[in-house]
Amino acid sequence: MDSKDSSMTKAHNYASALKTINIALPVNLVDELLGLIDQFVKSKNIRRNEKGDYSIYDFLAYVCKKINPSIPWKRFGKQNPAVLTKCSFCQFPGERQSRTPVCSKFHLIVIAYLMPGEYGDRLRKASANLICEVLEQYPIAKLESILALDTVPGDKPGYPYSDIDLHQFTGYASLDYTRKVIRKDYIKGADYIKLQGRYYLTAEATAITCRVARPENGSTIPDEVWYYPVTREKAQQQQQNSKINRRRSQQDDSNQLSLF
């Protein structure tokens, strides 16, 4: 497999990974971006110090094709003084080596964005295309991708039940108080996520809450929630939390309905 085939395979792998969160990028765009970055990340001509910072002079000479890179670098520094604060100096091994400006990969890309020339033009164009591709898909992908976290193939999303679902399952307590309980009793990012003002819970968190909340008569809890298998440790922790919340709720305004 030649380098071009290998590059395209890598681009396909990246594109496939992004598709799993409902963001599909054109393979050619991914390949272009990877190729541009690899020009200095994998180049044997770009020296790096012990911290992993890259030689800016080497980057300008071998990637941006600048003759006598110290001259365009001085000009660049006068035009973009803020970038210089992110750079340091390093004296690489060898005879007659002078101090050379170095910076991280991130700031090297920032420099490339601002530097005139073919490399900068390609990077700016590819980056603009990337932004457009992602933002066009973002409104649809946002909800679906987050709700799909920790999804087992063929199973439900990792956070299948909303705060409104939980409110309906318990049958009493205001929606605001239900959200308050979610925030206090569970771990954000593990047991629930918040998206556009709504809360979404894992099946386990939903099942445990329904079991300890003493639902009002007439409330209907789906069998898939009521009989959802939960870990003993998680159930015990939630029972302890429910006792704390019960005491807390008794101190609330008498008009405030309690979940526990």
RODO-2510 file (C-alpha; in nm, 4 decimals, decimal comma):
residues 260
     n   res          X          Y          Z
     1     m     0,0000     0,0000     0,0000
     2     d     0,1548     0,3309    -0,1080
     3     s     0,1435     0,6484     0,0996
     4     k    -0,1567     0,7855    -0,0907
     5     d    -0,3619     0,4696    -0,0324
     6     s    -0,2594     0,4695     0,3339
     7     s    -0,3639     0,8324     0,3682
     8     m    -0,7031     0,7680     0,2109
     9     t    -0,7577     0,4651     0,4369
    10     k    -0,6867     0,6816     0,7392
    11     a    -0,9256     0,9451     0,6067
    12     h    -1,1964     0,6814     0,5583
    13     n    -1,1433     0,5607     0,9173
    14     y    -1,1803     0,9137     1,0531
    15     a    -1,4875     0,9789     0,8411
    16     s    -1,6447     0,6498     0,9565
    17     a    -1,5786     0,7365     1,3210
    18     l    -1,7486     1,0731     1,2791
    19     k    -2,0479     0,9048     1,1183
    20     t    -2,1108     0,7187     1,4444
    21     i    -2,2110     1,0517     1,5956
    22     n    -2,4113     1,1485     1,2899
    23     i    -2,1550     1,3844     1,1404
    24     a    -2,0453     1,2647     0,7992
    25     l    -1,7568     1,4570     0,6425
    26     p    -1,6428     1,4243     0,2817
    27     v    -1,3476     1,1859     0,2715
    28     n    -1,1527     1,4211     0,0426
    29     l    -1,1826     1,6995     0,3008
    30     v    -1,0610     1,4761     0,5834
    31     d    -0,7758     1,3551     0,3632
    32     e    -0,6730     1,7130     0,2815
    33     l    -0,6644     1,8179     0,6468
    34     l    -0,4730     1,5094     0,7573
    35     g    -0,2265     1,5547     0,4736
    36     l    -0,1611     1,9184     0,5629
    37     i    -0,0980     1,8421     0,9284
    38     d     0,1165     1,5370     0,8493
    39     q     0,3466     1,7564     0,6434
    40     f     0,5061     1,8857     0,9615
    41     v     0,4028     1,6262     1,2214
    42     k     0,5704     1,3413     1,0331
    43     s     0,8434     1,5377     0,8582
    44     k     1,2007     1,4417     0,9439
    45     n     1,3089     1,7920     0,8485
    46     i     1,1090     1,9632     1,1237
    47     r     1,3103     1,9486     1,4442
    48     r     1,1448     1,9122     1,7831
    49     n     1,2841     1,9783     2,1277
    50     e     1,2473     1,7621     2,4373
    51     k     0,9084     1,9194     2,5172
    52     g     0,7774     1,8272     2,1731
    53     d     0,7682     2,1840     2,0404
    54     y     0,8381     2,2358     1,6707
    55     s     1,1054     2,4535     1,5104
    56     i     0,9275     2,7461     1,3482
    57     y     1,2197     2,8112     1,1143
    58     d     1,2111     2,4502     0,9893
    59     f     0,8351     2,4726     0,9409
    60     l     0,8649     2,7934     0,7386
    61     a     1,1491     2,6548     0,5287
    62     y     1,0270     2,3026     0,4491
    63     v     0,6468     2,3351     0,4668
    64     c     0,5775     2,6978     0,3747
    65     k     0,8710     2,7040     0,1326
    66     k     1,0116     3,0287     0,2713
    67     i     1,3696     3,1186     0,1761
    68     n     1,5749     3,2415     0,4735
    69     p     1,2846     3,1881     0,7199
    70     s     1,4176     3,4307     0,9812
    71     i     1,3223     3,7248     0,7566
    72     p     0,9530     3,6362     0,7035
    73     w     0,9370     3,5377     1,0715
    74     k     1,0500     3,8838     1,1835
    75     r     0,7950     4,0403     0,9509
    76     f     0,5285     3,8048     1,0802
    77     g     0,6126     3,8923     1,4408
    78     k     0,5661     4,2641     1,3782
    79     q     0,2264     4,2012     1,2190
    80     n     0,1108     3,9446     1,4779
    81     p     0,2777     4,0270     1,8123
    82     a     0,0220     3,8285     2,0122
    83     v     0,1408     3,5034     1,8515
    84     l     0,4963     3,5658     1,9717
    85     t     0,3820     3,5349     2,3332
    86     k     0,3033     3,1684     2,2648
    87     c     0,6509     3,0935     2,1315
    88     s     0,9783     3,0252     2,3084
    89     f     1,3378     2,9681     2,2025
    90     c     1,5479     2,6536     2,1840
    91     q     1,9091     2,5865     2,0902
    92     f     1,9187     2,2547     1,9085
    93     p     2,2291     2,0313     1,9249
    94     g     2,5030     2,0859     1,6672
    95     e     2,7808     2,3242     1,5821
    96     r     2,7018     2,6912     1,5306
    97     q     2,3372     2,6413     1,6207
    98     s     2,1679     2,9670     1,7174
    99     r     1,8580     3,0053     1,9275
   100     t     1,5534     2,9003     1,7251
   101     p     1,1896     2,9973     1,7889
   102     v     0,9695     2,6978     1,8727
   103     c     0,6024     2,6426     1,9551
   104     s     0,3387     2,3720     2,0025
   105     k     0,1506     2,2008     1,7213
   106     f    -0,1584     2,4091     1,7926
   107     h     0,0247     2,7400     1,7660
   108     l     0,2134     2,6209     1,4606
   109     i    -0,1247     2,5713     1,2901
   110     v    -0,2256     2,9218     1,4029
   111     i     0,0910     3,0566     1,2405
   112     a     0,0123     2,8649     0,9213
   113     y    -0,3359     3,0209     0,9136
   114     l    -0,1840     3,3689     0,9213
   115     m     0,1082     3,3028     0,6903
   116     p     0,0608     3,3886     0,3201
   117     g     0,1416     3,1215     0,0640
   118     e     0,0079     2,7979    -0,0835
   119     y     0,0187     2,5962     0,2400
   120     g    -0,1718     2,8625     0,4329
   121     d    -0,4239     2,8984     0,1512
   122     r    -0,4949     2,5237     0,1473
   123     l    -0,5245     2,5082     0,5259
   124     r    -0,7598     2,8064     0,5397
   125     k    -0,9788     2,6676     0,2623
   126     a    -0,9963     2,3181     0,4150
   127     s    -1,0725     2,4598     0,7597
   128     a    -1,3498     2,6798     0,6211
   129     n    -1,5013     2,3776     0,4463
   130     l    -1,4786     2,1788     0,7702
   131     i    -1,6631     2,4485     0,9638
   132     c    -1,9365     2,4685     0,7011
   133     e    -1,9794     2,0901     0,6848
   134     v    -2,0057     2,0506     1,0624
   135     l    -2,2286     2,3502     1,1286
   136     e    -2,4731     2,2491     0,8562
   137     q    -2,5224     1,9127     1,0270
   138     y    -2,4955     2,0361     1,3857
   139     p    -2,8630     2,1169     1,4591
   140     i    -2,9694     1,7631     1,3703
   141     a    -2,6623     1,5884     1,5030
   142     k    -2,6494     1,7599     1,8418
   143     l    -2,9424     1,5856     2,0056
   144     e    -2,8954     1,2507     1,8340
   145     s    -2,5223     1,2279     1,8983
   146     i    -2,5452     1,3100     2,2690
   147     l    -2,8382     1,0802     2,3297
   148     a    -2,6460     0,8034     2,1539
   149     l    -2,3590     0,8127     2,4028
   150     d    -2,2744     0,4710     2,5479
   151     t    -2,5217     0,3096     2,3124
   152     v    -2,4899    -0,0653     2,2769
   153     p    -2,5451    -0,1766     1,9153
   154     g    -2,9096    -0,2748     1,8814
   155     d    -2,9938    -0,1271     2,2193
   156     k    -3,1562     0,1997     2,3231
   157     p    -2,9594     0,5250     2,3502
   158     g    -2,7521     0,5761     2,6614
   159     y    -2,9923     0,8426     2,7927
   160     p    -3,3368     0,7270     2,6755
   161     y    -3,5642     0,8954     2,9315
   162     s    -3,6248     1,2665     2,9775
   163     d    -3,7152     1,4672     3,2850
   164     i    -4,0689     1,4866     3,1467
   165     d    -4,0835     1,1069     3,1256
   166     l    -3,9707     1,0795     3,4871
   167     h    -4,2266     1,3372     3,5938
   168     q    -4,5022     1,1373     3,4219
   169     f    -4,3821     0,8059     3,5681
   170     t    -4,3883     0,9335     3,9275
   171     g    -4,7217     1,1089     3,8755
   172     y    -4,6621     1,3828     4,1281
   173     a    -4,4064     1,6568     4,2056
   174     s    -4,3541     1,9569     3,9837
   175     l    -4,1271     1,9269     3,6823
   176     d    -3,8902     2,1844     3,8319
   177     y    -3,8564     1,9814     4,1498
   178     t    -3,8016     1,6641     3,9506
   179     r    -3,5103     1,8359     3,7779
   180     k    -3,3794     1,9515     4,1137
   181     v    -3,3722     1,5922     4,2368
   182     i    -3,1928     1,4792     3,9213
   183     r    -2,9229     1,7423     3,9719
   184     k    -2,8710     1,6618     4,3389
   185     d    -2,8915     1,2842     4,3314
   186     y    -2,7076     1,1973     4,0140
   187     i    -2,3789     1,2637     3,8400
   188     k    -2,3915     1,4793     3,5291
   189     g    -2,2363     1,3051     3,2310
   190     a    -2,2664     0,9637     3,3947
   191     d    -2,6280     0,9356     3,5102
   192     y    -2,7786     1,2242     3,3159
   193     i    -2,7017     1,4946     3,0618
   194     k    -2,8532     1,8361     3,0054
   195     l    -2,9376     1,9425     2,6542
   196     q    -3,1193     2,2604     2,5508
   197     g    -3,2765     2,2980     2,8947
   198     r    -3,3937     1,9358     2,9152
   199     y    -3,2526     1,6543     3,1281
   200     y    -3,2003     1,3021     2,9939
   201     l    -3,1334     1,0058     3,2232
   202     t    -2,9893     0,6607     3,1832
   203     a    -3,2311     0,3692     3,2087
   204     e    -3,0712     0,2682     3,5394
   205     a    -3,1116     0,6118     3,6988
   206     t    -3,4717     0,6300     3,5796
   207     a    -3,5532     0,2845     3,7177
   208     i    -3,3988     0,3537     4,0578
   209     t    -3,5766     0,6875     4,0936
   210     c    -3,9144     0,5358     4,0077
   211     r    -3,8678     0,2576     4,2631
   212     v    -3,7875     0,4860     4,5555
   213     a    -4,0167     0,7759     4,4643
   214     r    -4,3427     0,6112     4,5794
   215     p    -4,5456     0,7032     4,2703
   216     e    -4,8934     0,8405     4,3111
   217     n    -5,1902     0,6071     4,2551
   218     g    -5,2812     0,5935     3,8903
   219     s    -4,9273     0,6538     3,7703
   220     t    -4,8081     0,4111     3,5089
   221     i    -4,4453     0,3012     3,5013
   222     p    -4,3516     0,0957     3,1938
   223     d    -4,2365    -0,2574     3,2711
   224     e    -3,9114    -0,1893     3,0890
   225     v    -3,8386     0,0813     3,3476
   226     w    -3,9745    -0,0898     3,6589
   227     y    -3,7925    -0,4170     3,5928
   228     y    -3,4758    -0,2673     3,4509
   229     p    -3,1761    -0,4424     3,6161
   230     v    -2,9774    -0,2105     3,8400
   231     t    -2,6579    -0,2640     4,0343
   232     r    -2,6952    -0,3142     4,4071
   233     e    -2,4381    -0,0471     4,4874
   234     k    -2,6215     0,2083     4,2756
   235     a    -2,9572     0,1238     4,4336
   236     q    -2,8186     0,1536     4,7866
   237     q    -2,6628     0,4888     4,7081
   238     q    -2,9900     0,6169     4,5661
   239     q    -3,1816     0,4985     4,8728
   240     q    -2,9414     0,6979     5,0885
   241     n    -2,9902     1,0004     4,8666
   242     s    -3,3666     0,9611     4,8901
   243     k    -3,3531     0,9784     5,2705
   244     i    -3,1539     1,2982     5,2517
   245     n    -3,3964     1,4443     5,0010
   246     r    -3,6948     1,3422     5,2090
   247     r    -3,5592     1,5398     5,5029
   248     r    -3,4758     1,8276     5,2717
   249     s    -3,8217     1,8277     5,1164
   250     q    -3,9870     1,8493     5,4576
   251     q    -3,8113     2,1805     5,5056
   252     d    -3,9400     2,3160     5,1729
   253     d    -4,2381     2,5435     5,1356
   254     s    -4,5537     2,3595     5,2335
   255     n    -4,6903     2,4284     4,8849
   256     q    -4,3949     2,2484     4,7281
   257     l    -4,4761     1,8898     4,6462
   258     s    -4,2067     1,6404     4,7416
   259     l    -4,0806     1,3681     4,5192
   260     f    -3,9955     1,1484     4,8157
***
